[in-house]
Amino acid sequence: MNTTNQNDLQPQQGDALLIVDVQNDFLPGGSLAVPHGDEVVPALNRYLRAFQNLPVYATRDWHPERHCSFKAQGGPWPPHCVAGTRGAELAAALRLPSSAVIISKATTVDYDAYSGFQDTELDSLLHSTSIRRLFIGGLATDYCVLNTVRDALGLGYKVLLLADAMRAVDVQPGDGQRAEAEMLSLGAQRITIEGITA
């Protein structure tokens, strides 16, 4: 387990907040709702306040209508986050600053992407602004958060995992806990907002 000085948790130059896929279709009432997914929004808004004047990125699924991940095309999921639809919109209650950079992923019919780094400009954008540490939360713990964190660590970023600002699909009971354990074993550090505001 990584240990760190309390002051080291404070967002600072070289840090960015990365919010993963907090979209209407993953919230209650959406076509692929994550249980309690709406609970991440107020938690993420607290992190957003801590990141005033620091970079904020938000990923989103931005699928074509016949995306390969949809059941009708042989994929595992119901249609969700179709580009330009209300379901693909980021949660209205999420208080993103106007400066937030939106990263669209899985935008072609025959290619899926659970990670915000897959076939996107995210890594190059982070490098261009000298970001080395990412605070990551969002939906869902056991899919897009897990894969984004895997890639971030593999690319050499330090990752602080926002344990109070992510929720799991849990297709199999315990998937979320196993995903969190994997991220920690790979080198991510688990934090909550109290670690920043204390």
Buried (B, 14 or more C-beta within 10 A) or exposed (E): EEEEEEEEBEBEEEBBBBBBBBBBBBBEEBBBBBEEBBBBBEBBBBBBEBBEEBBBBBBBBBBBEEBBBBEEBEEEBEBBBBBEBEBBBBBEEBBBEEEBBEBBBBBEEEEBBBBBBBEBEBBEBBEEEEBEBBBBBBBBBBBBBBBBBBBBBEEEBBBBBBBBBBBBBBEEEEBBEBBBEBBBEBBBBBBBBEBBEE
